[in-house]
């Protein structure tokens, strides 16, 4: 039998290997772009740039499907884009983007050793699996939680949302147990929105929500302005606490633009959202 490998197959193997290698060599540039977007001060420029960046990342991921940096940035990117620029005007599109981000977060968990088809597990099996995850799984777990929670809050009238509630809560609680300070006290912020964005009839827990929001603000020294926006939009509106609503959003509007330099885009978007909420106050109260 001829043991020689055809030249075309050799070239194909080399090409595939080089593509993966090239993708991994490009990872530092991907991270630099990620940092640059977060530091952007002009939300309009960021809104126009982010879709092209996400498609570029998806293209790179085709060459290296298990690349954890790409998976994390895609999960965060789709989630952040949906929240910052889409959900207020096109909730249906935002819902699709949130689920797309959740898919990348789930792939990130699998790349870190978690079982496949995690979101399809029964609630009890799902909660049991979460307990087997460790700190290495936190990025995938957190972004899965944020993406799924974002979708959930836009689809509370969907039967699937009621099925998902217990899973989303379990994810957020597990992330909190792993590291309450992760991504600017994100677990506290998400739990605040999760419990504060629904009426008691739909499972809201205002006292628990307020505690999480206050802890989020304490841990970030009041510098992550989006926490105050979400606090006002969820808890303050649900409780019809107009003074708290105005106080929180007024503090956002008065905060210096460079309050948190590495998150200038998030803070700039927070100011935009705060302004729109203040203008809608008479409709909300």
Secondary structure, 3 states (H helix, E strand, C coil): CCCCCCHHHHHHHHHHHHHHHHHHHHHHHHHHHHHHHHCCCCHHHHHHHHHHHHHHHHHHHHHCCCCHHHHHHHHHHHHHHHHHHHCCCCHHHHHHHHHHHHHHHHHHHHHCCCCCCHHHCCHHHHHHHHCCCCHHHHHHHHHHHHHHHHHHHHCCCCHHHHHHHHHHHHHHHHHHHHCCCHHHHHHHHHHHHHHHCCCHHHCCCHHHHHHHHHHHHHHCCCCCCHHHHHHHHHHHHHCCCHHHHHHHHHHHHHCCCCCCHHHHHHHHHHHHHHHHHHHCHHHHC
